[in-house]
Amino acid sequence: MGIGPGIAAATKSIPEPLPANFQDALSVALEGAFDAVKMETAIESRMADRLSATDLSDLAAFYASPLGKHVTALEIQSSGPEGRQSKKTEGKQILAELPAKDPARLELYRKIIDDISAVDTGEAIALNMSYAMVTGMLGAAGKPLSDEQIMALVRQQSVKIRQNIEQNAMQGSAYTYRDLSLGDLRLYSTFLASPAGSRYYDQMLTAFGMVMTEEARSFGHRLFVALGYRKA
């Protein structure tokens, strides 16, 4: 839900003033782009028949359990605007104290973000948002490139992007699960590493990455059409 607004906000932070025609083209290109409901439906469609009946039964059983409901509530709460800000501030402070205060919890956080492919998922979002940003800046400068050339430029920053995402994921975990007991955290980690949990996240990440890439490239194409560099 935050991808489109994030791109619009990021363009406003560019030091050099952008041409008026670019601002108009950006508004046109962002209209309907990165629609959360549409993307969710596309991800679900790509995941259809990817999980067995046993996997689905195990997933349903966990998420219907008291622990599953509690963890889901914590994750939803921390994903809102207020939670996102708190993850950056409180999460950073909590994480800094864990090596000395609770190393076992710290290791569980590392395992959890690995088991749910949090860094890979974050990288998929960041790379595609960067693609959209670079596309916009090149368009504003009158130097449109091919999709492949743009992605090559974006991937040059992938190492730094992954490092930032990993740090953000750890801070987010430290804040989100701060009140979850160590025992419940272990149970949640065990579920995520289970066959059903790991297959779900593997399939979700694959589907999510494909849908994100399609949306980013569709956005880039519409932007160049609006700027007059490509045909509709």
C-alpha positions in Angstrom: 0.0 0.0 0.0 2.9 2.3 0.6 4.9 1.7 -2.6 3.2 4.2 -4.9 3.0 7.0 -2.3 6.6 6.2 -1.4 7.8 6.8 -5.0 5.8 10.0 -5.2 7.3 11.2 -1.9 10.8 10.2 -2.9 10.7 12.3 -6.1 9.9 15.3 -4.0 13.2 14.8 -2.0 15.3 15.2 -5.2 17.4 18.4 -4.7 17.0 19.6 -8.3 13.5 20.9 -9.2 11.8 18.5 -11.7 10.2 19.8 -14.9 6.4 20.4 -14.7 5.8 17.9 -17.5 7.6 15.3 -15.5 5.3 15.9 -12.4 2.3 15.6 -14.7 3.7 12.4 -16.3 4.5 10.9 -12.9 0.9 11.5 -11.7 -0.4 9.8 -14.8 2.0 6.8 -14.5 1.3 6.3 -10.8 -2.5 6.3 -11.3 -3.5 2.7 -10.7 0.2 1.6 -10.3 1.2 -0.7 -7.4 -2.5 -1.2 -6.4 -2.4 -3.3 -3.3 -5.6 -5.2 -3.9 -4.6 -6.0 -7.5 -1.2 -7.1 -6.5 -2.5 -9.3 -3.7 -4.9 -11.0 -6.1 -2.1 -11.6 -8.6 0.1 -13.1 -5.9 -2.7 -15.4 -4.8 -3.3 -16.4 -8.4 0.4 -17.3 -8.9 0.3 -19.3 -5.6 -2.8 -21.3 -6.6 -2.1 -25.1 -6.4 1.5 -24.4 -5.2 0.7 -25.7 -1.7 -0.5 -29.1 -0.8 -3.7 -29.8 1.2 -1.5 -30.8 4.1 0.4 -27.6 3.9 -2.8 -25.5 3.9 -4.2 -27.5 6.8 -1.0 -26.9 8.9 -1.0 -23.2 8.0 -4.7 -22.8 8.9 -4.2 -24.6 12.2 -1.3 -22.4 13.2 -2.9 -19.1 12.3 -6.1 -20.1 14.0 -4.2 -21.0 17.2 -3.8 -18.4 20.1 -0.2 -18.0 19.3 -0.9 -17.6 15.5 -3.6 -15.0 16.2 -1.3 -13.1 18.7 1.7 -13.0 16.4 -0.5 -11.8 13.5 -2.0 -9.1 15.6 1.5 -7.9 16.6 2.7 -7.9 13.0 -0.4 -6.0 11.8 0.0 -3.4 14.6 3.6 -2.8 13.8 3.0 -2.4 10.1 0.8 0.8 10.4 2.2 4.3 10.1 2.8 4.6 13.9 4.4 1.2 14.1 6.7 1.8 11.1 8.1 4.9 12.9 8.5 3.1 16.2 10.4 0.3 14.5 13.0 2.9 13.5 13.3 4.5 16.9 12.3 2.1 19.6 13.4 -0.9 17.5 16.9 0.4 17.1 17.3 1.0 20.8 15.9 -2.4 21.7 18.1 -4.2 19.2 21.2 -2.4 20.5 20.6 -3.8 24.0 20.0 -7.4 23.0 23.6 -8.6 22.5 24.3 -8.1 26.2 20.8 -8.3 27.6 19.2 -11.3 25.7 21.5 -12.9 23.1 19.1 -15.9 22.7 16.3 -13.6 21.6 18.7 -11.9 19.2 19.6 -15.2 17.5 16.0 -16.1 17.2 15.3 -12.8 15.4 18.1 -13.6 13.0 16.7 -17.0 12.4 13.2 -15.7 11.9 14.1 -13.1 9.3 16.1 -15.8 7.5 13.2 -18.3 7.6 10.7 -15.8 6.2 13.1 -14.5 3.6 12.6 -11.0 4.9 15.8 -9.6 3.3 15.0 -11.1 -0.1 11.5 -9.8 0.1 12.7 -6.3 1.1 15.3 -6.4 -1.6 12.6 -7.2 -4.2 10.6 -4.1 -3.0 13.6 -1.9 -2.8 15.1 -2.8 -6.2 11.8 -2.3 -7.9 11.1 1.0 -6.2 14.7 2.0 -7.2 13.9 1.0 -10.7 10.8 3.2 -10.7 12.9 6.1 -9.2 15.7 5.8 -11.7 13.2 5.6 -14.5 11.7 8.8 -13.3 15.0 10.6 -13.0 16.2 9.5 -16.4 12.9 10.5 -17.9 13.1 13.9 -16.3 16.6 14.3 -17.6 15.5 13.4 -21.1 17.7 10.3 -21.1 15.4 7.2 -21.2 17.2 3.8 -21.2 15.9 0.3 -21.8 14.5 -1.8 -18.9 17.6 -3.9 -18.9 19.9 -0.9 -18.7 17.9 0.6 -15.9 18.0 -2.6 -13.9 21.8 -2.9 -14.4 22.1 0.6 -12.8 19.8 -0.3 -9.9 21.6 -3.6 -9.1 24.9 -1.8 -8.6 23.5 -0.7 -5.3 22.2 -4.2 -4.3 24.9 -4.9 -1.7 24.2 -1.7 0.2 20.5 -2.2 -0.2 20.6 -5.7 1.4 22.7 -4.4 4.3 20.1 -1.6 5.0 17.2 -4.0 4.7 18.8 -6.6 7.1 19.3 -3.9 9.7 15.7 -2.6 9.2 14.4 -6.2 9.5 16.2 -6.8 12.7 15.0 -3.5 14.2 11.5 -4.3 13.1 11.6 -7.8 14.7 13.0 -6.3 17.9 10.1 -3.9 18.1 7.3 -6.1 16.8 8.0 -9.1 19.1 9.4 -7.2 22.1 6.6 -8.4 24.4 6.4 -11.9 23.1 7.9 -14.4 25.6 11.0 -16.3 24.6 9.1 -19.5 24.7 6.4 -18.3 22.3 9.1 -16.8 20.0 10.8 -20.2 19.8 7.4 -21.8 18.9 6.9 -19.2 16.2 10.4 -19.8 14.9 9.7 -23.6 14.8 6.6 -23.0 12.8 8.3 -20.8 10.2 11.0 -23.5 9.7 8.4 -26.2 9.4 7.7 -27.8 5.9 4.4 -25.9 5.6 5.9 -22.6 6.8 9.0 -22.7 4.7 7.1 -23.7 1.5 4.6 -21.0 2.1 7.2 -18.2 2.3 9.2 -19.7 -0.6 6.2 -19.6 -2.9 5.0 -16.3 -1.6 8.4 -14.7 -2.2 8.6 -16.1 -5.7 5.1 -14.8 -6.6 5.6 -11.5 -4.9 8.9 -10.9 -6.8 7.3 -11.6 -10.1 4.3 -9.4 -9.4 6.5 -6.5 -8.1 8.7 -6.7 -11.3 5.7 -6.6 -13.5 4.2 -3.6 -11.7 7.5 -1.7 -11.7 8.1 -2.3 -15.4 4.5 -1.4 -16.2 4.9 1.9 -14.3 8.2 2.7 -16.1 6.5 2.0 -19.5 3.6 4.3 -18.6 5.9 7.0 -17.4 7.9 7.0 -20.7 4.6 7.0 -22.7 3.4 10.0 -20.7 6.7 11.7 -21.3 6.5 11.0 -25.0 9.5 8.6 -25.2 7.6 5.5 -26.0 4.3 4.5 -27.7 1.4 3.3 -25.6 
